[in-house]
Structures are given as structure tokens and as C-alpha cells.
């Protein structure tokens, strides 16, 4: 038996490798042609998808806001006091929680907060509201004189002043018809009038009682409400409730602060530029107009310019317009973003649309409630707390519910 030398094995392996390589020739190289790019088509599809998503969200937002406003209008005797109580809670919860963090109990901190709020309200009524009411008569006369001056200007430039008269007449007729409809319900009989007065009294008492309870024990109430639902849905309900209350609270506090800034900033100049008896009602209207974003500032500024034009001339009117524009620009670009934060991330066209829808569905009440409701609905659609909590992502939401305290005092509500 012949034994191969070790040096032969590398030669054999090399020979086998060459045979295998020659037996299986490599496949011919194919020129790979690049596929035609479809960037334009993909971009168009993405744009259409985004547009449809935005349209669907706006549609859902409009439907939800409309249904909420309709429900508020239908059940306004109960719902309106509830919403007003939530607004008051949003304003009074921060000082109440501050007192609790200083060691005061629920009852004492709530009592001190409401006593202080009533004293502040009495001071405002005495110092501002009463002079404003006494000055409204002169303000109405100034507006009438201003409209007469506008008619003269229209006739001087060759325009038909009857158009202004027709517009004013139609507005007066519409307002008169609304008042007659509401008034007929009140003066149709003693029973109806008594019912209306009783509804107002019940509403005021309900607002006060609910506000006190929400400030005192709002967190306990929300916890009890969550126990009515299945356990798996409670974290999502808590996240949604905290988000809605946080947005609502920051909106109410922001509107009040921005309205105060507008009223003080514009009012200081109005007192020096026009008659103080006319300036005080305009200051009050400026503060109230802040609760109608976009629309309120425009209307109150226009009214102030009209009164200044009638009483002091066009130079003072131009100065008033300049002051109003400067203050409103400071509000829009400096104060409002810092005050509102993410509480009012609504474009101006959306605000105008929801105010219009609110006025159609629920009148003046709907105009004032449409924007905060839209802000809450938009925040829920944007953050999607139900989907986030169910997916386990657990996005951090500020713990705020009615009367909720800070993180250092979770039980203080």
C-alpha cells in the first residue's frame, strides 16, 4: 500500500478547485438599469394624504364642537352653571393650592380663597363697573354721533350713505326680533316670568356651590367618576381629564390676564386722550372683548377709535388706533404665547369659524364658549391620550383636574 506524501495534498486540492471553477462559469453580468423615479407621484400621494387627514380632523372638530354647543344650548340651565363653575375653579385653584402647600387644610384654604375673591369682586364693581354703567349712556350717544359723521363722509366721497343706514336698520331689526322672542317668553305671564327668575337664581346658586365643591374636593370627585368605568380605561380617562382641565384652566387664566393687560395698556392712554367718563366703559369692554379671541380685540379697538373720532377729532382717533395696534401686537407676539402656552394652538381662521358656529348654535353664550371648547377638543385630538395610554407610551400629562394640587401635595384639591 502506497502512502501519499503530504506535499501532494495541496496539489490535489488546488486541482479540484480549478476543475470546479471551470465547470461552473460565472453568470454573465447584467447591466442593472435604474428604475424610473416616482418622486413626483409619491409626493402627490403624500400631499393628498396629509390634506385628507387635515380635512378629516377639521370635520371631526367641527362636528364635536357643534354637538357640544347644541347640548349646552339645550341643557343650558344645568350645563352653563357647570362650565362657569369650572372657569371659576380654574381661576381660584392656584391660590387655594398655594395656601394648602403652606399647611392650611382644605376647608380653611377654600374659605380664604373665596372670601378674597368676593372682596376683589366687590372692589372691581365699586371702582370700575359702576362708573362704567354710568358712562354707557354717553358712550351710546357718541357712537350715534360717530355713525352720523360716517354718513356725512360717505356722502362727501360720492358713496351712498343709505347702505350704512340699511345695514344698521337690519341689525336693529334682528336684535329687536331676538329681544321680542326672548321677552315674549318672560312677559307672557306671571308664571313664565317667575320661572325665568327662578332659573337665574338656581343658576347662580348652582355656580357658587359647584365652584366651592370643585375647589375643595374636585380631585375626589374625578376619582369617583373614574371608578364608574372599567379598570383598563381609567388611566386613559385620567389622562384625558387632566389634559382637558389643564387646557381649560390655562385658557381661562390666560384670557383673564391678557384682557387685563389690554385693558390697562389701552385704558391708560384712553383716559388721557378722551373723556374719562367715556374711557372707563371702553376699558371694561376691552377686558370683556378678550374672551372673544381675534373678534373682540378688533371690535373694541374700532369702537374706541370711533368714540375718539367723534369727541376729539381725527388726530386723536389716529392716535387711539396706533395705541390699540401697538398693544395688540405686543399681546399677540409677546404676552399671549407666554401666557397661553399650548392652551390655544388654534389658527385665527379656525377661531373665527368656531365663534361663528357658536353664535349660530347658542347665540352670545356660544360665542364665548366656542373657543375654549375648540381648544380642548383640538388638544385631545392632537395628544390622543386614549391611544397613548393604551399603547403603553404613557405621555406625561400635567396632573390637573378640578381643584387638583401640585405634585408635592397630590391630595390637596
VMD Tcl script that draws the C-alpha trace (Angstrom):
set ca {
  {0.00 0.00 0.00}
  {1.49 3.25 -1.19}
  {1.24 6.23 1.12}
  {0.97 9.67 -0.49}
  {3.40 12.20 0.56}
  {1.95 15.13 2.49}
  {3.15 17.51 -0.17}
  {0.70 16.03 -2.71}
  {-2.47 17.07 -0.87}
  {-2.22 20.81 -1.62}
  {-1.71 19.97 -5.31}
  {-4.81 17.75 -5.35}
  {-6.96 20.36 -3.62}
  {-5.80 23.05 -5.99}
  {-6.58 20.81 -9.00}
  {-10.11 20.09 -7.73}
  {-10.79 23.77 -7.13}
  {-9.70 24.64 -10.68}
  {-11.97 21.90 -12.12}
  {-15.00 23.15 -10.16}
  {-14.32 26.70 -11.22}
  {-14.11 25.78 -14.89}
  {-17.23 23.58 -14.68}
  {-19.45 26.38 -13.34}
  {-18.63 29.57 -15.20}
  {-19.89 32.73 -13.56}
  {-23.14 34.09 -14.94}
  {-22.79 36.99 -17.32}
  {-23.03 40.39 -15.73}
  {-26.28 42.10 -16.36}
  {-26.49 45.80 -16.61}
  {-28.90 46.87 -13.94}
  {-30.92 49.75 -15.22}
  {-32.10 52.13 -12.51}
  {-35.82 52.11 -12.08}
  {-37.52 55.33 -13.02}
  {-38.01 57.59 -10.03}
  {-41.55 58.28 -8.93}
  {-40.80 61.15 -6.59}
  {-43.49 63.33 -8.11}
  {-46.17 60.67 -7.74}
  {-45.07 59.82 -4.20}
  {-45.02 63.50 -3.26}
  {-48.51 63.99 -4.69}
  {-49.84 60.97 -2.79}
  {-48.28 62.21 0.46}
  {-49.73 65.69 -0.05}
  {-53.19 64.26 -0.72}
  {-52.92 62.03 2.32}
  {-51.93 64.95 4.54}
  {-54.69 67.13 3.11}
  {-57.30 64.42 3.68}
  {-56.02 63.88 7.23}
  {-56.27 67.61 7.98}
  {-59.74 67.82 6.41}
  {-60.92 64.83 8.44}
  {-59.62 66.35 11.66}
  {-61.28 69.68 10.92}
  {-64.54 67.88 10.12}
  {-64.41 65.91 13.37}
  {-63.52 69.08 15.27}
  {-66.46 70.97 13.77}
  {-68.94 68.15 14.41}
  {-67.83 67.66 18.02}
  {-67.91 71.39 18.76}
  {-71.33 71.72 17.14}
  {-72.75 68.83 19.16}
  {-71.27 70.18 22.38}
  {-72.66 73.66 21.76}
  {-76.05 72.22 20.86}
  {-76.08 70.18 24.06}
  {-75.04 73.23 26.07}
  {-77.81 75.29 24.49}
  {-80.40 72.56 25.07}
  {-79.40 71.93 28.69}
  {-78.14 75.43 29.42}
  {-79.86 75.66 32.81}
  {-77.52 72.94 34.12}
  {-74.58 72.96 31.70}
  {-73.88 76.70 31.76}
  {-73.52 76.85 35.58}
  {-71.29 73.77 35.37}
  {-68.99 75.40 32.80}
  {-68.90 78.68 34.71}
  {-68.04 76.76 37.88}
  {-65.14 75.08 36.05}
  {-63.94 78.51 34.90}
  {-64.07 79.84 38.46}
  {-62.28 76.72 39.68}
  {-59.51 77.27 37.14}
  {-59.04 80.81 38.44}
  {-59.18 80.02 42.15}
  {-57.39 76.66 42.32}
  {-53.83 78.10 42.12}
  {-54.17 80.35 45.22}
  {-56.01 77.60 47.07}
  {-53.28 75.07 46.34}
  {-50.66 77.63 47.36}
  {-52.35 78.00 50.75}
  {-52.50 74.23 51.17}
  {-48.81 73.90 50.47}
  {-48.30 76.36 53.33}
  {-50.04 73.94 55.70}
  {-53.68 75.06 55.66}
  {-56.43 72.49 55.38}
  {-58.91 72.08 52.58}
  {-61.74 73.95 54.27}
  {-59.72 76.91 55.53}
  {-57.81 77.43 52.28}
  {-61.02 77.25 50.25}
  {-62.80 79.70 52.56}
  {-59.93 82.21 52.48}
  {-59.73 82.00 48.69}
  {-63.43 82.63 48.16}
  {-63.55 85.44 50.71}
  {-60.63 87.13 48.98}
  {-62.27 86.61 45.57}
  {-65.54 88.15 46.78}
  {-63.69 91.15 48.24}
  {-61.81 91.64 44.97}
  {-65.06 91.35 43.02}
  {-66.70 93.95 45.24}
  {-63.78 96.32 44.73}
  {-63.96 95.89 40.96}
  {-67.70 96.52 40.93}
  {-67.33 99.63 43.07}
  {-64.33 101.15 41.30}
  {-64.91 100.10 37.70}
  {-68.32 98.62 36.94}
  {-70.48 101.35 38.47}
  {-68.62 104.21 36.71}
  {-68.74 102.17 33.51}
  {-72.51 101.74 33.76}
  {-72.99 105.45 34.35}
  {-70.82 106.22 31.32}
  {-72.52 103.85 28.90}
  {-75.21 106.44 28.10}
  {-72.62 108.91 26.85}
  {-70.85 106.11 25.00}
  {-74.03 105.21 23.12}
  {-74.60 108.85 22.19}
  {-71.02 109.14 20.96}
  {-71.44 106.04 18.81}
  {-74.62 107.50 17.30}
  {-72.82 110.75 16.51}
  {-69.98 108.77 15.01}
  {-72.34 106.94 12.69}
  {-73.80 110.29 11.59}
  {-70.28 111.52 10.83}
  {-69.59 108.38 8.80}
  {-72.75 109.01 6.79}
  {-71.50 112.52 6.01}
  {-68.11 111.20 4.93}
  {-69.72 108.61 2.66}
  {-71.86 111.29 1.03}
  {-68.80 113.55 0.61}
  {-66.86 110.91 -1.32}
  {-69.81 110.04 -3.54}
  {-70.92 106.83 -1.84}
  {-74.49 106.06 -0.91}
  {-74.98 106.54 2.86}
  {-78.23 104.57 2.65}
  {-76.18 101.37 2.59}
  {-74.95 102.14 6.09}
  {-78.48 103.01 7.19}
  {-79.82 99.76 5.75}
  {-77.12 97.74 7.49}
  {-77.79 99.42 10.83}
  {-81.55 99.09 10.39}
  {-81.33 95.39 9.58}
  {-79.09 94.81 12.60}
  {-81.50 96.72 14.83}
  {-84.46 94.74 13.49}
  {-82.63 91.46 14.05}
  {-81.72 92.46 17.59}
  {-85.26 93.67 18.25}
  {-86.75 90.40 16.98}
  {-84.42 88.38 19.19}
  {-85.30 90.51 22.20}
  {-89.00 90.21 21.41}
  {-88.72 86.43 21.16}
  {-86.89 86.26 24.47}
  {-89.09 88.90 26.02}
  {-92.31 87.21 24.99}
  {-91.24 84.19 26.98}
  {-90.70 86.39 30.03}
  {-93.68 88.73 29.89}
  {-96.22 86.22 28.64}
  {-97.39 85.65 32.18}
  {-96.55 85.78 35.83}
  {-95.74 82.09 35.87}
  {-93.27 82.38 32.98}
  {-91.59 85.43 34.49}
  {-91.33 83.70 37.83}
  {-89.85 80.64 36.14}
  {-87.22 82.76 34.38}
  {-86.24 84.49 37.63}
  {-86.13 81.13 39.39}
  {-83.85 79.72 36.67}
  {-81.45 82.63 37.10}
  {-81.38 82.24 40.88}
  {-80.92 78.48 40.65}
  {-78.12 79.01 38.15}
  {-76.30 81.47 40.40}
  {-76.62 79.21 43.44}
  {-75.50 76.21 41.38}
  {-72.44 78.08 40.10}
  {-71.40 79.07 43.62}
  {-71.98 75.62 45.13}
  {-70.23 73.77 42.31}
  {-67.28 76.17 42.34}
  {-66.80 75.75 46.10}
  {-67.04 71.97 45.81}
  {-64.68 71.77 42.83}
  {-62.05 73.90 44.56}
  {-62.42 71.93 47.79}
  {-62.74 68.33 46.55}
  {-62.51 68.31 42.78}
  {-59.85 65.59 42.71}
  {-62.01 63.27 44.83}
  {-64.96 63.83 42.52}
  {-62.90 62.98 39.44}
  {-61.55 59.87 41.15}
  {-65.09 58.76 41.94}
  {-66.15 59.33 38.33}
  {-63.27 57.17 37.09}
  {-64.34 54.32 39.37}
  {-67.58 54.08 37.37}
  {-65.62 52.85 34.34}
  {-63.70 49.59 33.82}
  {-60.22 49.47 35.30}
  {-58.34 49.23 31.96}
  {-59.87 52.51 30.78}
  {-59.19 54.53 33.94}
  {-55.62 55.62 33.09}
  {-56.79 56.90 29.71}
  {-59.73 58.70 31.31}
  {-57.40 60.30 33.85}
  {-55.01 61.42 31.12}
  {-57.85 62.87 29.04}
  {-59.44 64.61 32.02}
  {-56.13 66.07 33.19}
  {-55.33 67.29 29.68}
  {-58.78 68.86 29.18}
  {-58.73 70.60 32.55}
  {-55.16 71.79 32.05}
  {-56.02 73.35 28.68}
  {-59.25 74.86 30.01}
  {-57.54 76.29 33.08}
  {-54.66 77.82 31.16}
  {-57.12 79.24 28.64}
  {-59.29 80.93 31.28}
  {-56.35 82.29 33.25}
  {-54.66 83.38 30.04}
  {-57.73 85.17 28.73}
  {-58.21 86.98 32.03}
  {-54.55 88.04 32.17}
  {-54.40 89.08 28.51}
  {-57.66 91.00 28.90}
  {-56.26 92.77 31.95}
  {-53.09 93.68 30.02}
  {-55.15 95.03 27.11}
  {-57.49 96.97 29.38}
  {-54.65 98.57 31.35}
  {-52.45 99.23 28.33}
  {-55.19 100.78 26.22}
  {-57.07 102.33 29.15}
  {-54.11 104.39 30.37}
  {-53.91 106.16 27.02}
  {-57.68 106.47 26.62}
  {-58.00 108.28 29.94}
  {-55.53 110.92 28.76}
  {-56.75 111.11 25.15}
  {-60.54 111.20 25.60}
  {-63.09 111.94 28.30}
  {-62.50 109.62 31.31}
  {-66.27 109.10 31.60}
  {-66.16 107.51 28.14}
  {-62.82 105.79 28.66}
  {-63.98 103.66 31.60}
  {-66.76 101.85 29.65}
  {-64.28 101.25 26.83}
  {-61.80 99.75 29.30}
  {-64.46 97.35 30.58}
  {-65.43 96.39 27.02}
  {-61.76 95.82 26.17}
  {-61.44 93.37 29.05}
  {-64.65 91.55 28.11}
  {-63.62 91.51 24.45}
  {-60.55 89.43 25.33}
  {-62.88 86.47 25.88}
  {-63.63 86.61 22.14}
  {-60.21 85.98 20.59}
  {-59.47 87.88 17.34}
  {-63.01 89.30 17.10}
  {-63.20 91.05 20.47}
  {-59.95 92.98 20.08}
  {-60.96 94.23 16.64}
  {-64.44 95.35 17.73}
  {-63.32 97.12 20.90}
  {-60.49 98.88 19.07}
  {-62.88 100.02 16.35}
  {-65.32 101.30 18.96}
  {-62.59 103.21 20.80}
  {-61.42 104.83 17.56}
  {-64.99 105.80 16.65}
  {-65.61 107.44 20.04}
  {-62.29 109.29 19.85}
  {-63.12 110.49 16.34}
  {-66.47 111.92 17.45}
  {-65.34 113.52 20.70}
  {-61.78 114.64 19.98}
  {-61.27 114.65 16.21}
  {-59.44 112.56 13.67}
  {-55.93 113.21 15.07}
  {-56.81 111.70 18.45}
  {-58.65 108.88 16.65}
  {-55.47 108.05 14.71}
  {-53.50 108.09 17.98}
  {-56.04 105.72 19.55}
  {-55.78 103.37 16.56}
  {-51.98 103.44 16.85}
  {-52.12 102.68 20.59}
  {-54.59 99.82 20.04}
  {-52.43 98.32 17.28}
  {-49.25 98.52 19.36}
  {-50.89 96.95 22.42}
  {-52.49 94.19 20.36}
  {-49.21 93.42 18.58}
  {-47.46 93.17 21.94}
  {-50.25 90.92 23.14}
  {-50.13 88.65 20.08}
  {-46.35 88.26 19.84}
  {-45.08 88.75 23.40}
  {-47.72 88.19 26.09}
  {-50.15 85.68 24.56}
  {-47.56 83.00 23.62}
  {-46.13 83.11 27.13}
  {-49.49 83.20 28.89}
  {-51.46 80.70 26.81}
  {-48.63 78.31 26.01}
  {-50.19 75.33 24.24}
  {-53.66 76.13 25.58}
  {-54.76 77.97 22.45}
  {-52.95 76.41 19.49}
  {-55.72 77.33 17.09}
  {-55.17 79.27 13.86}
  {-57.08 82.53 13.55}
  {-59.39 81.23 10.76}
  {-60.37 78.28 12.95}
  {-61.12 80.66 15.84}
  {-63.32 82.79 13.60}
  {-65.16 79.72 12.30}
  {-65.83 78.23 15.73}
  {-67.03 81.60 17.04}
  {-69.40 81.89 14.08}
  {-70.66 78.34 14.62}
  {-71.09 79.01 18.34}
  {-73.09 82.16 17.69}
  {-75.38 80.29 15.29}
  {-75.99 77.38 17.65}
  {-76.11 79.07 21.06}
  {-76.09 82.83 20.46}
  {-73.89 85.06 22.59}
  {-73.21 82.24 25.03}
  {-71.97 80.06 22.19}
  {-69.62 82.80 21.00}
  {-67.88 82.91 24.37}
  {-67.78 79.14 24.92}
  {-66.83 78.05 21.39}
  {-63.12 78.88 21.63}
  {-62.32 77.07 24.91}
  {-64.31 74.04 23.78}
  {-62.45 74.04 20.47}
  {-59.12 74.34 22.31}
  {-59.94 71.33 24.49}
  {-61.13 69.21 21.55}
  {-58.07 70.15 19.49}
  {-55.76 69.24 22.39}
  {-57.46 65.84 22.77}
  {-57.17 65.15 19.04}
  {-53.54 66.27 18.97}
  {-52.32 64.36 22.04}
  {-54.66 61.34 21.77}
  {-54.44 60.33 25.43}
  {-56.58 57.23 24.94}
  {-54.34 55.83 22.20}
  {-51.16 56.84 24.05}
  {-52.12 55.23 27.34}
  {-53.48 52.08 25.70}
  {-50.24 51.70 23.72}
  {-48.24 51.96 26.91}
  {-46.36 55.04 25.85}
  {-47.59 57.00 28.86}
  {-47.07 60.54 27.66}
  {-46.65 62.87 30.60}
  {-49.72 64.99 31.14}
  {-49.86 67.68 33.81}
  {-51.82 66.39 36.77}
  {-54.51 68.98 36.98}
  {-58.24 68.07 37.41}
  {-60.64 70.39 39.04}
  {-59.06 71.59 42.22}
  {-56.03 69.35 41.90}
  {-52.95 70.40 43.80}
  {-49.33 70.30 42.85}
  {-47.16 67.27 42.69}
  {-45.88 67.91 46.20}
  {-49.40 67.79 47.56}
  {-51.35 65.26 45.50}
  {-54.23 65.15 47.92}
  {-54.80 68.88 48.00}
  {-57.68 69.63 45.76}
}
mol new
graphics top color blue
foreach p $ca { graphics top sphere $p radius 0.5 }
foreach p [lrange $ca 0 end-1] q [lrange $ca 1 end] { graphics top cylinder $p $q radius 0.2 }
display resetview
